[in-house]
Amino acid sequence: MPRRDTDQPGARVPRPPTIADVAAAAGVSRSAVSRSFTEGASAAPGTRAKVLAAAASLGYRPSAIARSLTTRRSHLVAVSTVRLENGFNASLLQALALGLDAIGLRTLLFPIAGTSADADPSLDEILRHRVDAVALLATRLSSRFSAQCASAGVPVVLINRTARDGATSSVTGDNVGGARRIAEFLVAGGHRRFAFLAGVEDSSNSRDRERGFADALREAGGPAPLRAAGRFDRVASSKAVRRMLAAPEPPDALFCANDHMALAAIDVARREFNLAVGHQISIVGFDDAPTAALSGIDLTSFSQPPEAMAGRAVAALAAVLADPARPAVHETVAGELVVRGSARLPAAGLATTTDGRRLWVGGAVSSFRAP
Amino acid sequence: MPRRDTDQPGARVPRPPTIADVAAAAGVSRSAVSRSFTEGASAAPGTRAKVLAAAASLGYRPSAIARSLTTRRSHLVAVSTVRLENGFNASLLQALALGLDAIGLRTLLFPIAGTSADADPSLDEILRHRVDAVALLATRLSSRFSAQCASAGVPVVLINRTARDGATSSVTGDNVGGARRIAEFLVAGGHRRFAFLAGVEDSSNSRDRERGFADALREAGGPAPLRAAGRFDRVASSKAVRRMLAAPEPPDALFCANDHMALAAIDVARREFNLAVGHQISIVGFDDAPTAALSGIDLTSFSQPPEAMAGRAVAALAAVLADPARPAVHETVAGELVVRGSARLPAAGLATTTDGRRLWVGGAVSSFRAP
């Protein structure tokens, strides 16, 4: 969403978005916007999804309309969260809560402490609070919980995760495509020994990113990457990277399955092995979390835009609430490989955006050259 | 709370905390713990507060007991949040949500987008969801909202903020004491030109930190600090610091009212003024957010422990729910000045903790020496 910061007295208060702004952003008529927010009114599912995504990203609040929309409902969405010390997860939660708020839904937080036994929100509680839907943010969906929600008639949307069976709607970044892009970038940069730092082992994100990375390396004629698991956790990541870098033939290119683990990797490389990150070792993350852009971090990372992901998830939730029989959807939000100082650059394939970011856009795929 | 990360299959699952662990941590008997979790049972308010704080920080879940505790209630606490891109706010929200969860209360999130008009959660909604209490995290309490909640009988606790009238319970870090310590540290380090980067102008935190900083500088015989406002926002902070550093006599010591603004200050000093932070300019923050410890940031900062603050807030909420007539309490959680590379060190007064952190513990107060 656009950043608005007008707490200071006297600061200019931006005009709140109107129905016309939403119509323009969604590329539909005003009456289509109005119909999209009126339960029972005819609106094509695709149109409604576009309108809700635009409304969420603009922060449009159809207050009275939204309130009357679903009077038989609790207006509550159970949202599970985990590891808010990971800045990307915090951004995603903020974008989701604001997006739900914009269409009159309220976030009921189920924080996950990290023990697998506690990973599912309590179904008892979900039923007691009569939540309209469940959104799982970066947490695993157990088949038991999925079946319980289905039999209770509570729709579930996964954000930044997918379920194995495909029966649950999901919104993710471009896990496979992004990881492939990273592999191609590192091959083009002339690296020799590749490594992958996995997240939690049963995370679909980590699995998909590992697959994309290993597939693209193989296709370029490169060696299979070394592998260790950092479990999306700082301490576990430090330990895994320490072991990798102490090996006789340490990697010169390390792809970490998210930025949070890449921060730990940078710390270990610098502080314990005295390596110049971006010169003696290249480290790449996934998320493009806010910390990645800081001067002392300067992390190359494949982006996942939290506002776009949250907007799609809000639209998916609204769609399934309007039509409970709607089949599951799986949405992939595109990202970009944002190039900074933590990884050696290829000679070609770079582009600078109008807002000053440098991207790697690739080109002809490079082949791995054996040392 | 202790970090537990056992998502990986086969990882050792730590034993969940027992009533005995809580009793030991709180320094009370097991039966006192049990009484503290039983509504109507006799437990001294001080004891109950200690027990609930210990339970929250250990992640103790008295499931069945907690559920039966307050059957006439909704078990919902409305929690307002703002700026989760600030890692300290995200940590505080996580600790609070886990602490509430541990005593059977559920977090209903009211995200604040940043426009002052939207700063109060909607009282309509709070009443409609029949929330038991309201916790405002790092957001301003308007006197209108405060009066509305009082007349509706909904208790309010402020976290990381205080209200002007003192009638609303609050939990804060040691704003005045921490800022005084920072001033003494910078004077002892031989700095000459001091500056303060304020947050949102009507924030009690920013006001209290400014007061402590200016008072201690004056008492040491130093000059009044320069001043600019960064409004707790990255873009506004960058602009304010850019202007300060471009002045004919730029500061050599900059205290930012929180770490989030200090990150922006470090970026501007390095990237736009090519300054060696910690040598040519000293930059100090407040929060000791997780980012402060990263190798490329290495920010000296006065700590606010989120788990301890959340634990006290949960105890305050539980106490007021048990006894609505309880007078407002104002708690200050102690912190430490954690010394890293972003500020020049004084010759004396440093100490190293058993976990390897370096603190400035001061000693004889230094006097400012004019250049």
Chai-1 contact restraints between the chains, C-beta under 6 A:
chainA,res_idxA,chainB,res_idxB,connection_type,confidence,min_distance_angstrom,max_distance_angstrom,comment,restraint_id
A,R4,B,G114,contact,1.0,0.0,6.0,A-B,restraint_1
A,R4,B,T115,contact,1.0,0.0,6.0,A-B,restraint_2
A,D5,B,G114,contact,1.0,0.0,6.0,A-B,restraint_3
A,D5,B,R231,contact,1.0,0.0,6.0,A-B,restraint_4
A,D5,B,D233,contact,1.0,0.0,6.0,A-B,restraint_5
A,T6,B,T115,contact,1.0,0.0,6.0,A-B,restraint_6
A,T6,B,S116,contact,1.0,0.0,6.0,A-B,restraint_7
A,D7,B,S116,contact,1.0,0.0,6.0,A-B,restraint_8
A,D7,B,V200,contact,1.0,0.0,6.0,A-B,restraint_9
A,Q8,B,E201,contact,1.0,0.0,6.0,A-B,restraint_10
A,Q8,B,R231,contact,1.0,0.0,6.0,A-B,restraint_11
A,G59,B,A113,contact,1.0,0.0,6.0,A-B,restraint_12
A,L84,B,A90,contact,1.0,0.0,6.0,A-B,restraint_13
A,L84,B,Q94,contact,1.0,0.0,6.0,A-B,restraint_14
A,E85,B,P290,contact,1.0,0.0,6.0,A-B,restraint_15
A,A90,B,L84,contact,1.0,0.0,6.0,A-B,restraint_16
A,A90,B,A90,contact,1.0,0.0,6.0,A-B,restraint_17
A,Q94,B,L84,contact,1.0,0.0,6.0,A-B,restraint_18
A,A97,B,L109,contact,1.0,0.0,6.0,A-B,restraint_19
A,A97,B,P111,contact,1.0,0.0,6.0,A-B,restraint_20
A,L98,B,P111,contact,1.0,0.0,6.0,A-B,restraint_21
A,L98,B,A113,contact,1.0,0.0,6.0,A-B,restraint_22
A,D101,B,P111,contact,1.0,0.0,6.0,A-B,restraint_23
A,T107,B,L109,contact,1.0,0.0,6.0,A-B,restraint_24
A,L108,B,L108,contact,1.0,0.0,6.0,A-B,restraint_25
A,L109,B,A97,contact,1.0,0.0,6.0,A-B,restraint_26
A,L109,B,T107,contact,1.0,0.0,6.0,A-B,restraint_27
A,L109,B,L109,contact,1.0,0.0,6.0,A-B,restraint_28
A,P111,B,A97,contact,1.0,0.0,6.0,A-B,restraint_29
A,P111,B,L98,contact,1.0,0.0,6.0,A-B,restraint_30
A,A113,B,G59,contact,1.0,0.0,6.0,A-B,restraint_31
A,A113,B,L98,contact,1.0,0.0,6.0,A-B,restraint_32
A,G114,B,R4,contact,1.0,0.0,6.0,A-B,restraint_33
A,G114,B,D5,contact,1.0,0.0,6.0,A-B,restraint_34
A,T115,B,R4,contact,1.0,0.0,6.0,A-B,restraint_35
A,T115,B,T6,contact,1.0,0.0,6.0,A-B,restraint_36
A,S116,B,T6,contact,1.0,0.0,6.0,A-B,restraint_37
A,S116,B,D7,contact,1.0,0.0,6.0,A-B,restraint_38
A,V200,B,D7,contact,1.0,0.0,6.0,A-B,restraint_39
A,E201,B,Q8,contact,1.0,0.0,6.0,A-B,restraint_40
A,R231,B,D5,contact,1.0,0.0,6.0,A-B,restraint_41
A,R231,B,Q8,contact,1.0,0.0,6.0,A-B,restraint_42
A,D233,B,D5,contact,1.0,0.0,6.0,A-B,restraint_43
A,L263,B,L294,contact,1.0,0.0,6.0,A-B,restraint_44
A,D267,B,S295,contact,1.0,0.0,6.0,A-B,restraint_45
A,R270,B,S295,contact,1.0,0.0,6.0,A-B,restraint_46
A,R271,B,S295,contact,1.0,0.0,6.0,A-B,restraint_47
A,P290,B,E85,contact,1.0,0.0,6.0,A-B,restraint_48
A,T291,B,T291,contact,1.0,0.0,6.0,A-B,restraint_49
A,L294,B,L263,contact,1.0,0.0,6.0,A-B,restraint_50
A,S295,B,D267,contact,1.0,0.0,6.0,A-B,restraint_51
A,S295,B,R270,contact,1.0,0.0,6.0,A-B,restraint_52
A,S295,B,R271,contact,1.0,0.0,6.0,A-B,restraint_53
A,G296,B,G296,contact,1.0,0.0,6.0,A-B,restraint_54
A,G296,B,I297,contact,1.0,0.0,6.0,A-B,restraint_55
A,I297,B,G296,contact,1.0,0.0,6.0,A-B,restraint_56
